[in-house]
Amino acid sequence: MAKTFQDIMADARKEIPELTAQQVNDLLTNNGKSHVVLDVREKDEWREGHLEGAVSLPRGFLEIKVESTVPDKNTPIIAYCAGGVRSLIAGKALKEMGYQNVTSMAGGYGAWKNAGFKWVQDFQYTPEQLIRYSRHFMLPEVGEEGQAKLLQAKVFMVGAGGLGSPSAYYLAAAGVGTLGIIDNDVVDISNLQRQILHTNDRVGKPKVESAKQTLQALNPDVKVITYQDKLTSANIMDIIKDYDIIVDGCDNFPTRYLVNDACILANKPNVHGSIFQFEGQATVFYPHKGPCYRCLYPEPPPADMAPSCAEAGVLGVLPGLIGVIEALEAIKLILDKGDSLIGRLLCFNTLTMEINTLKLQRDPNCPMCGDHPTIHQLIDYEEFCSLRHFTIYPSPLTPNMGGKG
């Protein structure tokens, strides 16, 4: 015999106990950690406000996702919706799936708010943002909460060239809210083989202006702050203080040492990449969590051992690969997800397609991040890198691995 809606609701009330908003508040206040609060409303309702600590699981996905969301079927569950109807039906479905301790909040979210209990509201997305970042929303590791972190993050890009171009491009596409970019160079036609932020009609234009034009055309959500200047000991601390993460895409040793030391002094994570002809490397230097650049390279190599791209050449796609890895590492840091490259050096050979990961350790004698640091302020890095008592490396990308695993 077919059942009416009233029959379904009557059956649900026989099986699922109802709690008042006051009772739910008392339970959560006194023993809240033992309960899972399931919000079975639709996502647009959730965005308008919800109970703090609740888990969003819309009614249409309940049976599909609840077992991965709440694997232990003995866990006490409090379900709620807008007015207490959908949560009762959801509770009955949970009971049929074997969940032993399910209750429904009578009156739902409306009763909770009217009673004056605490509620929270998440990041408010525009209709366009809901579409733009929809693929991120589908990922449990990102979701709406993670995307909000991306939109509120501030990343500083050192360089708008081979590494900075792909890195900035994908960070902007991902919705990183603020991108600062420093570069004192102008676009040259020889850059266009690899520096994808720039175009033929912008030759002669400052790279930071070209970068801003490209990135804002890609994603108007992103605020691009440009610095048409050379990064120096005099300006770096004042610039990076406003950013969460530094992405190093520079192409010279003085700037690499400068960025490393400034990040240690400012306690900022430094996402590092470097390239040479067909080989690339990437890692993350994070103060107090792993080694720094000086642990790998105590001294810079002589100039003839570290030629620039203009002198040695570079495969155009290589900086794209390494720059995207830098963007990925920055995103993982923002989301606090996955295993970052802190303490690991990823080495990529495009000719052989060999990818090796070297385990790195902090050097306790490092003058910057060691047990007894001797460097406490920024120095003249051009002078430091011009000194002639160097350690000779087998290749410009090979770190000093002595004593390191």
N, C-alpha and C positions, 0 to 999 in steps of 0.2 A: 504493500500500500504506500502510495506516494506521501511524503511528508511536506507540510507547509513550513514556511520560515518560522512561524511560532512554535511548531513542533520541534524543529531543530534547536531553537533557542531554549526551549523547556528541557530537552534532553541534555544540552550542554550545562545548564544550571544544576542539574541533578548530579553531574559528574565533576564539575569544576567549581571549587570553592571561590567565592568572591571576597575580596578585601576592600575596605574603604581606603580612600587616599590617606587618611590619618593612620590607619593600620600599616599601610605600606611604608609610610614615612618612619614610623616607629621601628619597623623591622629593619629598614635600611640604616637607620641611625644606630641601632643597637647591635645588629649582626649582619650588616650589609654585605660584607665580603663573601659570605656563604651563599648569597643569592645571585642568580643571573636575571637581570631585568631585560626582557625582550620587548622592544618597540615594534609592533607589527603593522604600523601605519606605512603609507607610501613615502617615498623619499622626499617629495615636495613638502609633506607634512612634517617630517623629521627636521628638515632644514629650518622650519619656522620656530622650532624649539623642542626640547626633549628633556627627560630626566637625566641628570648628571650620572655618567657611568653606564647608561643604558646601551644595549646593543641593537643596532638597526637591522631588522630582518623582516622586510615587508611580507604580508600575508601570502602573496602570490608565490614567494620563493621559500616559504617556511619548510615544507616537507623536503624540499630539494637540498637546503643548506643547513638545517638545524643540527644534523648529526655531526657535521664538521665544526659547527659553531659551539655546540654543547655536547661533546662526545659522551660524557658521563650521564647516563639517564636517571641517576639518583640525585642529580643536582637540583636544588630547589629553584624553581623558575617562577617569576612574576611576569605575566604578559599584560601589556596594556595597549590600547588604541586611542582613538579620539574620544569615544563615548562609552566604551565598555562592551560593544557588540562583537566586533571582529576578534577581540582578545579572548572572548568566551569560546567562539568557534575555533580559534587557533589552539586554545587550551585543550579542547576536546580532541583535535587532531593530534596534538602532542601526546595525549593520554593513549590514543590508539597506537601510537608509535612506540609505546613502552616507557615514556617518561612518567616517573612515579609521584613527583611532587610538584604539581602545576597549579597555580592560582591565577585569577584574573582581577585586575583592578577595576572595581565598579566605578562607572562615571568617566573612566579613562583620563587622558591628559587634561581634558577640560576641568574635571573635578580637582585634579592635582593643582592646576594653576589657580583656580578659584579659591582653593584653601590657602593659598599664599606660600606654598612650598617652593623650594629652590628648583629652578630649571635653567638650562643653558641653551645658547643658540650658536650654531657653528658658523663657519665662514659663509658669507652670502654670495653665491655665484650669480652672475648675470645669465640670462638665457643663452647668450652666445658662448659663454664659458662652459656651460653645461654640455654643449655640443663639442666645443673644441677639445676639452679634456676628457671626453666620455670614455676613451680607451684606457686612460689612467684610472678612472673611477671603477672600471671593471676588475682591476688588479687589487686583491686583498692587501698586498704590501704597500699600495699607494692609496687608492680610494679617495674620497673627498677630503679626509683629514690630511693625507699626505700631500695632495695637490694644494691645499691651503698653505702647507709648510713651504712648498716650492714658490708659490706666489708671494709669500712674505719674506723669502730669502734674499740675501744680498751677496752677490759673487763679484769679485774683482778679477778682471782678466789682465794679465801682464802680456801685452802684445796683441796685435790684430793681424798677425801674419799667418804662416803656415799652420801652426798649432792653434793659435787663438781663433782663427776663422771657423773651423769645424766645431771646436769646443763651444764657442759663443753661439753658433748657429743652433746647435742642438739644445743648449741650455735655454735659449729663447723659445724654441719650439716647445720645450717641456713646460714652459711657463714660469721660469725663475723670474721673480718680480722685478729685481733690480740688477742690472749688469753694469759694472763700471769697467771701462776699457782705457788703457793708457798705451800710446804709441806716438812717437814723434816723427814717423816716416810718412812719405806720400806713396800713393799707388804707382807702381811701375808696371809696364807691360810684362816684364819677366815674372812678376808675382802671380799672374793670372793662371799659371800652370798648376797652382796648388792652393792659392789663397782665395777660397770660394766666397768670401764676403764681398769681394770687389769685382767690378765689371770693366769692360774695355772703355766705356765712355767716362770712367772716373779716373783715368790715368792722369797723374799730376795732382789729384785731390788728396787731402789728408786722409790717412787710413781710418782714423777714428770717425771722421764724418761719413765716409763710405760705409763703415761698419754699422753705424747708427741707422743710416738710411735703409740698409738691407734688413737689419733685425727688426726695426719697427714696422717695416712692410710685411714681414713674416708674422709678427705677433704684436699687435698694438697694446696688449696687456703689459708688456715689458718696458720698464723705464731704463733707458740707456744713458748713462752718465759718461761723458767723454773727457779725457785728459790728453790734450795734444802737447805732450811734454816728454822729456826723458825722465825715467824713474831714477831717483838718486837718494843718497843718504839724507839729503836735506828735506825731501818731500814725502818719502814713502810712509813714515809713521803717521803723518797727518792724514794721508789718503786712506790707508788700510784700516784705520780705527773704526770706520763706519761699515765695514764689510764682515760677513761671517766666514767666508772661505776665499782663499787666494788660489787662482789657477795660473800657474807659471807656464807661459808659452813663449818665453824669450829664446834668443838664439846665441847668447854670449855668456861667458863665465862670470864676468863682473856682476851682471844682473842676477844670475842664479845665486851667487853667494849673498848678494844684497837681499834678495827676496827671502832666502833661507833665514838669515840672521834677524831680519825684521819680523818674520813670522814667529820666531822663537821668542823675541822680546815682547811681541804683542799677543802671544799665545793664540795664534791663528793657524788652522790647518792649511798646509801648502800642497796642492795637487800639482805634481811635477811631471813634465814630459820632455823628452829630448829625442832628436833624430839625427841620423848621419847616413846619407846616400840611400842604402836599402834597409837600414836597421833603425829600430826605435825602442825606447824604453819609457815606462811609466811607473810611478809609485806615488805614495802619499806620505809626506812628512808631517807628523802630528805631534806637537810639543807634549812631552810627558807620556806619550803612548808608544813611541817608537824612535828609530834613529832620525837624524837630520841629514841634510845634504853634505855637511862637513864630515859626518861619520863615514860616508862613502868616498868622498873626495877631499881628503885633508888639505891637499894643495891643488891648484889648477894646473893643467898641462901647459907646456909652452905653446905659443901661437901656431907653430908649424905642425903641431900634433892635433890641433883642433880647428881645422879650416871651416869657414862658413859655407852656407849653401851656395853662395855666389862663387866660392873658390873650389868647392868639391862636388857640387851638384847634389840633387836630391830627387828621388822618384816622387812624382807629383802626388800619388795616392797615399804615400807613407804618412805625411803629417795628418791626413784625414783619419787614418786608422788610430794614430796615437792621440790626436785631439779629441776624437769621439770617446776614447777610453778615459781621458781626463774629464770630459763632461759626465760620463757615467759615474766615475768616482765621486765627483762633486754632488751629483744627485743622490747617491747612496748615503753620503754624509748628511745631507739635508734631511733625508727621510729616516736616517738611522736604521737602515736595513742592509742585510747582506754582509759579506765579509769584505772589508775594504783592503786596499793594497798597503795599509800601514805595516811596515816591517817586511814588505815583499817588493821585489823589483821585477816587473814583467818585461821580458825581452822578446822583441818581435823581429824576425828575419824574413823579409818579404820574398827573397830569392828562393829560400828553402821551405818557407812557410812553417818554420820551427818557432814555437812559442814556449819559452822557458820562464819559470818563475824562481827567482833566487830568494832565499830567506835571508833577511838582514837583521842585524842586531845593533843596538846603540853602542857606541864606543864610549866606555866609561872615562876615557881620557880626552874626549872631544872638547875642544876649547869653547864650544858654544852650548852644547846640551849635556856635557859630561857631568861626572859627580862633583867636580870642582872647576866650573867654567871660568875661563880667564878673559872672555870677551863679554863686556857688559854694555857696550854701545856700538853704534855703527861706525864703520871705518871708511877710508878711501879705497873702494873696491877696484878701481882702475889701477891704482898703484899696487894693490895687493896682487892682482893678476899679472902684473908686469915684472914681478920679481923673478929672478933667474934660478933660484935653487929649487927646482921642480922634481917631483917624482915622475918618471917617464911611464906612460901607460901604453899597453899594446894597441889600443884603439881609443879614439876620443870618447867612446861610450862605455868603456870598461871601467867599472868602479874598483876602488881598492878594497878587496875582499879579505885582506889579511886578518886573521883572527875572527872572522865573521862566518856564521853558518850559512 
